[in-house]
Amino acid sequence: MSTLTLDGTPGLAEDRSVPAAAGARRESGGPGVGRAADPEVVPVAKRRRHSAKYKLRILAEIDSSPGKTGIILRREGLYSSYLSKWREWRDGMSAEKKPTSTNKQMHNEMAKLKRENARLKLQLQKAEGIIDLQKKASELLKLMSRNESADS
């Protein structure tokens, strides 16, 4: 069995079942301890983002085959904590679509009452304006009738 050494010349493969001689250096293709493998290493891991369609597909697959959750997670490279978060997210989506929410009903009722209150205030202002106009017309008619009676 032959391999290439670091300098590119053919050599014999090392038998790992036999301990190495004292002071012997092992030839390896990888970097040694304390040496960087790639000078272009990204300092922070890039955060993975999964689409809503992907999340729903994985949840549906896991829900349809409950005994194979671990297999599916390993295949997709996911953690089990994702499942709980994604299920909360999915359940929250379905809860948001329900229009029977108590909070939403109260909000709608409040908006309806505010609109009715504004309409009634406007109607009251109109009625008060008409009453004031009638009072002034009545006073004017009284003055005119007094002037006519004084003239005659």
C-alpha positions in Angstrom: 0.0 0.0 0.0 1.6 3.3 -1.0 0.7 6.9 -0.4 2.1 10.3 -1.2 4.1 12.0 1.4 4.0 15.8 2.1 6.7 16.5 -0.4 4.8 14.6 -3.1 7.0 11.5 -3.3 5.6 8.1 -3.1 5.9 6.4 0.3 4.6 3.5 2.3 1.3 3.8 4.2 1.8 3.9 7.9 0.6 0.9 9.9 -1.5 2.4 12.7 -1.7 -0.8 14.6 2.0 -0.7 15.5 3.0 2.1 17.9 5.3 4.7 16.4 9.0 4.8 17.4 10.0 7.4 20.0 10.7 10.8 18.5 9.2 9.8 15.1 6.9 12.4 13.4 3.7 11.4 11.8 3.2 12.7 8.3 -0.3 14.0 7.8 -2.1 16.0 5.2 -3.9 18.2 7.8 -2.6 21.1 9.8 -1.0 20.4 13.1 -2.2 21.5 16.5 -2.3 25.3 16.9 -2.2 25.9 13.1 -5.2 27.4 11.3 -6.7 25.2 8.6 -7.9 28.1 6.5 -6.8 31.7 6.9 -10.3 32.7 5.5 -12.2 31.3 8.5 -15.5 33.0 9.2 -15.3 34.3 12.8 -19.0 33.8 13.6 -21.2 31.0 12.3 -23.8 32.1 9.9 -27.3 31.8 11.3 -29.6 29.4 9.4 -32.9 30.6 8.2 -35.7 28.3 7.2 -38.7 29.3 5.1 -42.2 28.9 6.4 -42.9 26.3 3.7 -39.9 24.2 4.8 -41.0 24.4 8.5 -44.5 23.3 7.7 -43.3 20.5 5.5 -40.9 19.2 8.2 -43.6 19.4 10.9 -46.1 17.6 8.7 -43.6 14.9 8.0 -42.7 14.4 11.7 -46.4 14.5 12.7 -47.2 11.8 10.1 -44.4 9.5 11.3 -43.9 10.0 15.1 -41.4 7.2 15.6 -39.0 8.6 13.1 -38.4 12.0 14.5 -34.8 11.5 15.3 -34.1 10.1 11.8 -35.7 13.1 10.1 -33.9 15.6 12.4 -30.5 14.0 11.6 -31.3 13.8 7.9 -32.2 17.5 7.8 -29.5 18.6 10.3 -32.0 20.1 12.7 -32.3 20.2 16.5 -35.3 19.1 18.5 -35.6 22.5 20.0 -36.5 23.8 16.5 -39.6 21.6 16.5 -41.1 23.1 19.7 -40.4 26.6 18.5 -41.9 25.8 15.1 -44.9 24.2 16.6 -45.6 27.3 18.7 -45.1 29.4 15.6 -47.6 27.2 13.7 -50.1 27.2 16.5 -49.8 31.0 16.8 -50.5 31.4 13.1 -53.7 29.5 13.4 -54.8 31.4 16.5 -54.2 34.7 14.8 -56.6 33.7 12.0 -59.5 33.2 14.4 -61.8 36.3 14.4 -63.6 35.2 17.6 -60.8 36.5 19.8 -62.2 38.2 22.9 -59.7 41.0 22.6 -60.7 41.6 18.9 -64.4 41.5 19.7 -63.9 44.1 22.5 -61.9 46.3 20.1 -64.6 46.1 17.4 -67.3 46.9 20.0 -65.3 49.9 21.3 -64.8 51.2 17.7 -68.5 50.8 17.0 -69.5 52.7 20.2 -67.0 55.5 19.4 -68.5 55.9 15.9 -72.0 56.0 17.4 -70.9 58.5 20.0 -69.4 60.8 17.4 -72.6 60.6 15.2 -74.8 61.4 18.2 -72.6 64.4 19.2 -73.0 65.8 15.7 -76.7 65.2 15.7 -76.9 67.1 19.1 -74.9 70.0 17.7 -77.3 70.3 14.8 -80.4 70.1 17.1 -78.9 72.8 19.4 -78.2 75.0 16.4 -81.8 74.6 15.1 -83.1 75.5 18.6 -80.9 78.6 18.8 -82.1 79.6 15.4 -85.7 79.2 16.4 -85.2 81.3 19.6 -83.7 84.1 17.5 -86.4 83.9 14.9 -89.0 84.0 17.7 -87.4 87.1 19.3 -87.2 88.8 15.9 -90.9 88.1 15.3 -91.7 89.5 18.7 -89.7 92.6 18.0 -91.4 93.0 14.6 -94.9 92.6 16.1 -94.1 95.2 18.8 -92.9 97.6 16.2 -96.1 97.0 14.1 -98.3 97.5 17.2 -96.4 100.7 18.2 -96.7 102.1 14.7 -100.4 101.6 14.5 
